[in-house]
Amino acid sequence: MKAYQQFINGSLTDSHSSDWIEVENPYTGEIISCVPKGDDVDAYAALEAAKKSQTAWAAQPAAQRAGYLRQMAALISANRLELEMTLASEQAKILP
């Protein structure tokens, strides 16, 4: 079973809370992963990080922001199979 961390302020972090949410394959009932059940401290940290980075992001030229989005699209494409398998198992779907 895979355990995930939160992604806050550009890095993977442990949750302030020690609680976890189990992700279940609805078809098999198998627990396939768990994710942190963030609390108000985690939410505040994420909001503060987003607020601080927004100013720098907005100051970037549009072409540079578009370049970052293209990089993100390339990463999604490169990891397509893993993403498909994860989403299919979380939703009890079959792949063609």
MDAnalysis code that builds the backbone (N, CA, C; Angstrom):
import MDAnalysis as mda
import numpy as np

u = mda.Universe.empty(288, n_residues=96, atom_resindex=np.repeat(np.arange(96), 3), trajectory=True)
u.add_TopologyAttr("name", ["N", "CA", "C"] * 96)
u.add_TopologyAttr("resid", np.arange(1, 97))
u.add_TopologyAttr("resname", ["MET", "LYS", "ALA", "TYR", "GLN", "GLN", "PHE", "ILE", "ASN", "GLY", "SER", "LEU", "THR", "ASP", "SER", "HIS", "SER", "SER", "ASP", "TRP", "ILE", "GLU", "VAL", "GLU", "ASN", "PRO", "TYR", "THR", "GLY", "GLU", "ILE", "ILE", "SER", "CYS", "VAL", "PRO", "LYS", "GLY", "ASP", "ASP", "VAL", "ASP", "ALA", "TYR", "ALA", "ALA", "LEU", "GLU", "ALA", "ALA", "LYS", "LYS", "SER", "GLN", "THR", "ALA", "TRP", "ALA", "ALA", "GLN", "PRO", "ALA", "ALA", "GLN", "ARG", "ALA", "GLY", "TYR", "LEU", "ARG", "GLN", "MET", "ALA", "ALA", "LEU", "ILE", "SER", "ALA", "ASN", "ARG", "LEU", "GLU", "LEU", "GLU", "MET", "THR", "LEU", "ALA", "SER", "GLU", "GLN", "ALA", "LYS", "ILE", "LEU", "PRO"])
u.atoms.positions = np.array([
    [0.857, -1.173, 0.000],
    [0.000, 0.000, 0.000],
    [0.902, 1.235, 0.000],
    [0.544, 2.188, -0.821],
    [1.331, 3.403, -0.944],
    [0.774, 4.470, -0.004],
    [1.660, 5.130, 0.720],
    [1.276, 6.244, 1.591],
    [1.827, 7.529, 0.978],
    [0.985, 8.521, 0.882],
    [1.357, 9.788, 0.263],
    [1.600, 10.851, 1.323],
    [2.319, 11.898, 0.918],
    [2.508, 13.066, 1.760],
    [1.794, 14.241, 1.112],
    [1.696, 15.333, 1.848],
    [1.141, 16.562, 1.313],
    [2.236, 17.298, 0.544],
    [1.832, 18.050, -0.468],
    [2.772, 18.878, -1.222],
    [2.449, 20.324, -0.895],
    [3.282, 20.936, -0.054],
    [3.052, 22.312, 0.389],
    [4.343, 23.096, 0.217],
    [4.223, 24.261, -0.390],
    [5.351, 25.176, -0.557],
    [6.517, 24.528, -1.302],
    [6.182, 23.741, -2.310],
    [7.204, 23.169, -3.170],
    [7.873, 21.908, -2.670],
    [7.374, 21.337, -1.582],
    [7.997, 20.098, -1.107],
    [6.976, 19.181, -0.444],
    [7.320, 17.906, -0.442],
    [6.480, 16.918, 0.227],
    [6.681, 17.057, 1.729],
    [5.575, 17.106, 2.461],
    [5.648, 17.303, 3.906],
    [4.704, 16.339, 4.608],
    [5.044, 16.038, 5.839],
    [4.139, 15.259, 6.674],
    [3.033, 16.171, 7.179],
    [1.892, 15.596, 7.445],
    [0.767, 16.352, 7.971],
    [0.993, 16.675, 9.442],
    [0.469, 17.810, 9.868],
    [0.479, 18.165, 11.285],
    [-0.362, 17.156, 12.058],
    [-1.414, 16.680, 11.420],
    [-2.297, 15.671, 12.007],
    [-1.675, 14.290, 11.828],
    [-1.980, 13.405, 12.732],
    [-1.489, 12.023, 12.580],
    [-2.564, 11.117, 11.978],
    [-3.674, 11.709, 11.554],
    [-4.775, 10.930, 10.979],
    [-4.557, 10.708, 9.483],
    [-5.050, 9.572, 9.009],
    [-4.927, 9.193, 7.600],
    [-6.293, 8.823, 7.036],
    [-6.444, 8.984, 5.730],
    [-7.639, 8.548, 5.012],
    [-7.228, 7.371, 4.137],
    [-7.916, 6.264, 4.291],
    [-7.630, 5.095, 3.463],
    [-8.366, 5.229, 2.137],
    [-7.662, 4.955, 1.049],
    [-8.249, 4.995, -0.292],
    [-8.542, 3.559, -0.694],
    [-9.809, 3.303, -0.974],
    [-10.264, 1.940, -1.241],
    [-10.655, 1.764, -2.699],
    [-10.259, 0.636, -3.265],
    [-10.751, 0.267, -4.584],
    [-12.201, -0.164, -4.382],
    [-13.174, 0.570, -4.933],
    [-14.571, 0.245, -4.668],
    [-15.025, -1.096, -5.241],
    [-14.293, -1.630, -6.190],
    [-14.673, -2.917, -6.777],
    [-14.225, -4.080, -5.900],
    [-12.978, -4.009, -5.413],
    [-12.427, -5.124, -4.635],
    [-12.521, -4.915, -3.134],
    [-12.707, -3.669, -2.704],
    [-12.711, -3.362, -1.279],
    [-11.313, -3.273, -0.691],
    [-10.298, -3.489, -1.526],
    [-8.913, -3.457, -1.065],
    [-8.478, -2.015, -0.792],
    [-7.760, -1.808, 0.306],
    [-7.168, -0.505, 0.587],
    [-5.915, -0.402, -0.279],
    [-5.904, 0.587, -1.182],
    [-4.809, 0.679, -2.147],
    [-3.793, 1.762, -1.800],
    [-4.183, 2.703, -0.963],
    [-3.244, 3.735, -0.528],
    [-3.845, 4.476, 0.655],
    [-3.051, 5.347, 1.220],
    [-3.579, 6.220, 2.265],
    [-2.976, 7.608, 2.075],
    [-3.780, 8.597, 2.426],
    [-3.377, 9.989, 2.270],
    [-3.559, 10.696, 3.607],
    [-2.754, 11.719, 3.869],
    [-2.885, 12.420, 5.141],
    [-4.228, 13.138, 5.239],
    [-4.807, 13.091, 6.408],
    [-6.026, 13.852, 6.667],
    [-5.573, 15.167, 7.294],
    [-5.309, 16.120, 6.423],
    [-4.790, 17.402, 6.883],
    [-5.753, 18.104, 7.826],
    [-5.192, 18.930, 8.684],
    [-6.018, 19.684, 9.620],
    [-5.902, 21.179, 9.322],
    [-6.407, 22.006, 10.231],
    [-6.392, 23.445, 10.000],
    [-4.969, 24.006, 9.920],
    [-4.027, 23.416, 10.635],
    [-2.632, 23.871, 10.562],
    [-2.072, 23.607, 9.160],
    [-2.369, 22.441, 8.609],
    [-1.922, 22.108, 7.251],
    [-2.564, 23.039, 6.225],
    [-3.857, 23.279, 6.373],
    [-4.569, 24.156, 5.435],
    [-3.997, 25.570, 5.482],
    [-3.725, 26.067, 6.683],
    [-3.164, 27.409, 6.824],
    [-1.788, 27.484, 6.166],
    [-0.950, 26.460, 6.368],
    [0.384, 26.436, 5.755],
    [0.273, 26.462, 4.232],
    [-0.665, 25.696, 3.680],
    [-0.858, 25.663, 2.229],
    [-1.354, 27.012, 1.712],
    [-2.297, 27.614, 2.420],
    [-2.820, 28.918, 2.000],
    [-1.750, 29.999, 2.063],
    [-0.960, 30.005, 3.120],
    [0.113, 30.997, 3.245],
    [1.153, 30.824, 2.141],
    [1.512, 29.587, 1.844],
    [2.482, 29.327, 0.774],
    [1.931, 29.802, -0.569],
    [0.660, 29.527, -0.819],
    [0.039, 29.951, -2.080],
    [-0.015, 31.470, -2.175],
    [-0.356, 32.111, -1.072],
    [-0.447, 33.569, -1.063],
    [0.919, 34.203, -1.339],
    [1.965, 33.667, -0.717],
    [3.316, 34.210, -0.919],
    [3.807, 33.992, -2.351],
    [3.518, 32.841, -2.910],
    [4.035, 32.539, -4.247],
    [3.230, 33.216, -5.355],
    [2.016, 33.626, -5.080],
    [1.176, 34.236, -6.113],
    [1.805, 35.502, -6.674],
    [2.382, 36.325, -5.826],
    [2.989, 37.575, -6.285],
    [4.129, 37.297, -7.264],
    [4.990, 36.347, -6.910],
    [6.113, 36.001, -7.795],
    [5.607, 35.388, -9.098],
    [4.584, 34.544, -9.008],
    [4.014, 33.910, -10.201],
    [3.423, 34.965, -11.130],
    [2.684, 35.904, -10.580],
    [2.050, 36.942, -11.392],
    [3.088, 37.849, -12.054],
    [4.263, 37.991, -11.443],
    [5.308, 38.855, -11.998],
    [6.043, 38.205, -13.171],
    [5.896, 36.908, -13.344],
    [6.561, 36.209, -14.450],
    [5.876, 36.579, -15.768],
    [6.646, 36.749, -16.825],
    [6.029, 37.010, -18.130],
    [5.115, 35.840, -18.531],
    [4.094, 36.146, -19.283],
    [3.129, 35.121, -19.700],
    [3.814, 33.969, -20.429],
    [4.801, 34.269, -21.247],
    [5.495, 33.210, -21.991],
    [6.214, 32.254, -21.041],
    [6.771, 32.790, -19.963],
    [7.455, 31.931, -18.995],
    [6.443, 31.065, -18.230],
    [5.314, 31.653, -17.852],
    [4.269, 30.866, -17.174],
    [3.765, 29.766, -18.101],
    [3.599, 30.092, -19.377],
    [3.159, 29.083, -20.353],
    [4.186, 27.964, -20.465],
    [5.458, 28.310, -20.388],
    [6.512, 27.298, -20.431],
    [6.413, 26.329, -19.264],
    [6.122, 26.855, -18.075],
    [5.940, 25.985, -16.909],
    [4.754, 25.043, -17.111],
    [3.688, 25.568, -17.694],
    [2.511, 24.730, -17.942],
    [2.815, 23.650, -18.981],
    [3.623, 23.990, -19.980],
    [4.032, 22.973, -20.960],
    [4.876, 21.884, -20.295],
    [5.756, 22.280, -19.385],
    [6.553, 21.292, -18.639],
    [5.645, 20.375, -17.823],
    [4.628, 20.953, -17.204],
    [3.679, 20.158, -16.425],
    [2.942, 19.178, -17.333],
    [2.531, 19.638, -18.505],
    [1.850, 18.756, -19.458],
    [2.768, 17.620, -19.896],
    [4.047, 17.919, -20.091],
    [5.003, 16.878, -20.487],
    [5.182, 15.847, -19.373],
    [5.215, 16.293, -18.121],
    [5.331, 15.361, -16.994],
    [4.100, 14.468, -16.885],
    [2.932, 15.055, -17.090],
    [1.700, 14.259, -17.061],
    [1.737, 13.219, -18.171],
    [2.151, 13.642, -19.353],
    [2.231, 12.717, -20.483],
    [3.245, 11.603, -20.222],
    [4.388, 11.949, -19.649],
    [5.428, 10.955, -19.374],
    [4.997, 9.944, -18.314],
    [4.097, 10.360, -17.436],
    [3.634, 9.487, -16.353],
    [2.199, 9.023, -16.561],
    [1.764, 9.055, -17.806],
    [0.371, 8.766, -18.143],
    [-0.095, 7.396, -17.659],
    [0.699, 6.373, -17.884],
    [0.282, 5.020, -17.511],
    [0.068, 4.899, -16.006],
    [1.004, 5.413, -15.226],
    [0.856, 5.350, -13.766],
    [-0.376, 6.126, -13.303],
    [-0.599, 7.302, -13.890],
    [-1.779, 8.094, -13.538],
    [-3.064, 7.359, -13.915],
    [-3.083, 6.752, -15.104],
    [-4.265, 5.995, -15.537],
    [-4.560, 4.846, -14.577],
    [-3.525, 4.109, -14.204],
    [-3.717, 2.960, -13.314],
    [-4.215, 3.404, -11.938],
    [-3.668, 4.498, -11.436],
    [-4.094, 5.011, -10.133],
    [-5.559, 5.424, -10.171],
    [-5.928, 6.217, -11.167],
    [-7.314, 6.676, -11.266],
    [-8.276, 5.515, -11.494],
    [-7.885, 4.562, -12.327],
    [-8.754, 3.412, -12.595],
    [-8.989, 2.601, -11.327],
    [-7.950, 2.379, -10.540],
    [-8.127, 1.576, -9.325],
    [-8.915, 2.327, -8.260],
    [-8.766, 3.646, -8.188],
    [-9.526, 4.430, -7.213],
    [-11.010, 4.475, -7.555],
    [-11.346, 4.327, -8.835],
    [-12.732, 4.463, -9.278],
    [-13.332, 3.160, -9.774],
    [-12.604, 2.063, -9.613],
    [-13.064, 0.735, -10.056],
    [-13.421, 0.734, -11.543],
    [-12.570, 1.347, -12.332],
    [-12.759, 1.378, -13.785],
    [-11.802, 0.389, -14.428],
    [-12.130, -0.027, -15.631],
    [-11.204, -0.856, -16.391],
    [-10.631, -0.012, -17.517],
    [-9.410, -0.315, -17.878],
    [-8.774, 0.412, -18.977],
    [-9.015, -0.340, -20.279],
    [-9.204, 0.406, -21.375],
    [-9.441, -0.263, -22.662],
    [-8.227, -1.028, -23.134],
])
